[in-house]
Amino acid sequence: MDTELLKTFMEVSRTRHFGRAAENLYLTQSAVSFRVRQLESLLGVELFSRQRNNIQLTAAGEKLMPLAESSVLLEQRIRQEVAMAEGRQQQMSIGATPNLWDALLQQHLSLFMSSSPGIGLTALSHSGGNLVRQIIERTLDLAFVFDAPKVDELTTIEVMQVPLYLVSTQPCSGWQQAFEHNYVMVDWGTSFQMQHAQEFRSGRAPVLHTNTGRIALDCILSNGGAAYLPPTLVQGAVEQGALHVVADAPVIKRAVYASYHATSGREELINKVIDQITAGTPGPAGDLL
């Protein structure tokens, strides 16, 4: 199937607008409409319910979306592998959840690239469920996640721990005071949510929920407030006095797992990538106090 049709379908789904999708794809609106109709004709289903100013995916469209994403990723992977063949450069695709990129991995990516000139990287950000699906479908080599997937086809190992500190833009005498002013709840995974609920049963409701640590950091630095964040994000602000560690709040440690397909045949390269990306990562006590 022509992946250009799938890319067009994905863009219309993302924008919910044929005109904006046409602009983003540098096509005319009629060309976008034609491609969608062509794809619908090939599949024998309607992919969008078209009402004035309200374009929604049908049930068939919802079903197609993850398959379209996998097909486009596979095409990209094939092109990369073939293009790299002459230079004998190995290709590796790495995925992680958004908060893990922010909290830990992004700062190590440049170092890894400079120390591994023979490896070409693709870096992706997705939810944990999407990462697991892409590994199973073999469109992704390696994923870093907070919650270990329970899937037989995958090999999953704990590679590090990340300490999370309650920090506030104001010096606080206790965690209750930190929660009273613009507390931002960051989703650091299921284990974090469970421990957070046990530790802070009487805490005030957060003003914001987010799955990205950097969003939380920008929010509290701009508006004042508190959030649980890792040292890699807040070290500079703490040193400058813009953030303060709430001393009586527990440090919540999160295990980070690396997952890959058990029969990938690339274990040696995958272990090399894991070792180099996690080398130099602060241990569980490395730190703000």
N, C-alpha and C positions, 0 to 999 in steps of 0.2 A: 504494500500500500504506500502511496506517495506521502512521505512525511510532511511535505509542504501543506497538504490538506489538514494533517493533524496539527501542525503548528498554527494554522489559521483558526482551526476549531478551538485550540487552547487559548489563543489571544482573545477571541470573541468571548469565551467563557470568563476570562480574567477581567475584561473591561465591561462585560455586559452591554456592549454597544458596538454595532457594526462600523459606525463612522470612526470611533476612536481606535478600534482595532485596525481599520484601514490605514489610518495615520501612522500608527506604530509599526505597521508592516510595510509602509511605503507602497501601498496599493490603492486602487480606487475602491470605493465602497461597493460598486457593482461586482468587482473582481472577488472581494471577500464573500459577498453573498453567493456568487456562483460557486466558489470553492466549498462553502458549507453545504449548498444544495447537492453538489457533486458527491461529497462525502456521505450525506444522508442517502443519496440514491445508491451508492455502493453498498451501504450497510442495510438499506431497506427499513430505516427507522427515522423518526424525527429526533434531532438532537437538542433543539431549542424550542421552547414555547414562546411565540412571538406575539406580544401585546404591546400596545403603544407605550413607549418609554419603560417597558418592563420585559427584558429578555432574560429568561431563566432556563437552566438546564432541565431537560426531561429526565426521567428515570434512566433511559438509555444513555443520555449524555453524561449523567453522573457515573454510570458504569464505564463509559469509554474513557473518562478523564485519566485515571491512573494508568490505563493501558497505553494511552497516547503519550503520556509523560515517559513511560518506560521505552516506548518505541523510538521517541526522539533522542533519549539518552543513549540508547543502543546504537543508533546511527552515528551520533557524535563519537561514541567510543570506537566504532569501527574506523571512522575517518582518522581519528587520532592514532590508533594502532598502526594503520597502514602508512600514514605519513611519517611515523617515527621509525619505521622498519629500516629504512636506508641508513639512518644514523645510529641504529642499534640502541636507541634510547628506550628504556623501559617506561611504561605508562602505568600510573596508579591513580585511582579515583578514591577520594576520601570524603566521607560525609560526617556531619555532626549536627546536633540540635543547635538552634541559634544561641541559646545561653551558654553552651559549651564553647562555641567559637569565641564569644565575647569574653568569657571568664578565663579561658586558658589557651586554646589552640591557636588563635590568630597570631599571638605574639611569637609563637614558635614556627610558624609557617615559613617566614622569610629566612630564618636561620636554617631550617631544613633544606630549603631550596638552594641556598648558597653552599651548603655542605654536601649536597647530593646532586652534582651536575648531570649524572647519568640517568636521572629519574624525572620524567615529566608528570606533573601533578594536575589533577582536576579536583577542585574543592567545592563541595556542595553543602547547602544548609537546608535541612528538612526536619519534619517531626520524626520522633522515634519510630513510629509505625511505618512511615514512608521509607525510612532508611533500611529497616528490616526487610521490607518488601523488595527493595532494589537489590539488596544483597542476595536474596533468594532467587531473584530473576537474573542475577549475575550482571547487572548494569552498574553495580557499585562493588568495589573491592573491600573497603574497610569502613567501619562506622564507629564513632565514639559516642557513647550515650551514658546517661546517669542511671537509668533503670535497665538492668540486665534482661535481654529478651529471652524468653523461655521457648526456644525453637530448636528442634532436633537437628535441623540442617546447619545450624551455625555453631561455630566455636567462639565462646565468649570468655574473656579473661579480665580480671581487675588489673588495671595498669597504674592507678594512682588514686590519691584522695585529695579533695579540695576542701579547705576550711572556709566556712561562711560566717561572717561576723555581722552583728547588728551594728550599723553605723548611723549616726544622726548628724544633721547640720548644726545642732545645738548640743552643748554639753548636757548630759542627762544624769540625774541621780539614780535612775533605775529604768528598766525596760518599759514600765508602765508609762512613764513620762514620754519616752520615745514614741510609743504607740498613739499618744494623744494628738500628735501634730503630723498630719499628712504621711501616715504610714503607707508604704508601697509594698505590696505582696508580690514577690518574684517566684515563679514556678521553677523550682530547682529539682523537680521530679517527685514521684510518689512518696518515697521515703522521707524526703524533706517535709512534704506537706503533712505527713502523719506525725512526725516529731514536733513540727511547728504547732500543730493543733493540740498536742499533749502539753507542751511547755507554756502556751499562751492562751489558756482557755478563757481568760477574762479580758483579753485584749480588745481594743476597739476595732471596728470593721475597717479594712484598708480603704484608702481613697482611690487606689488604682491597683489593678491586677495586670501583670505582664509576664510573658515568658522570656523576656530578654533583659539581662542585667544592665546593659548600657542604657536602655530606655529608663529604667529605674534610677540609675545614677544621674542622668541628665535631668530627670524630673525633680529629684530632691535637691540637686545643686541649684536649679533655677527657682524652685518654689519653696525650698525648705522641706524638711521631712526626714524620714528614716526608712531603711531597708536592709535586708540581709544580702550582703555582697561579698565577693572573694577579694583577697588581698591584691591580686593582679589588677583589679579595676580601681581600687580605692587608695592604694598605698600613697600615691602622690598627693591626693587631697587630704589624707590624714596628716602627712608630714607638713603640709602647708597650713594646717589648722582649719581647713574648710569642712572637714568631716571629723567626727569624734567617735571612737569605739565605745559602745555602751558596756561598761565593764561587768555588770552583773548578769548580762544576757548570755545564755549558753552559746558556745561555738558549735555550730552544726556542721559535721563533716560529711561530705558526699563522696562516695566511691564513684570512680569513672571506669567504665568498661569499654574494651575494644572487642568488636564482633566482626567476624568474617566467615565466608562459606567454608564449611568443614572439608569440602572436596575441591577447593579452588585450585590447588596445585601451585599456589604462589606463596606458600607459608614462609619461605626464606625471605622473600622481598617484603612481605607484610610485617614480619617480625622486625626487620631492619627499620621499616618506617615507624613502627610503634616505638622502638628503642630510641630512635633519633628525635622523634617528636616529644617524647616524654622525658628525655634527658635534660636535666637542668630545670625541670619543673619543681617548684617548691614543694616540700613534703607537707604532711598534715599539720605541722606546727611551724609554718614558715612565714611571716606572720606580722601581726600588728601590735600585739601586746608586749 
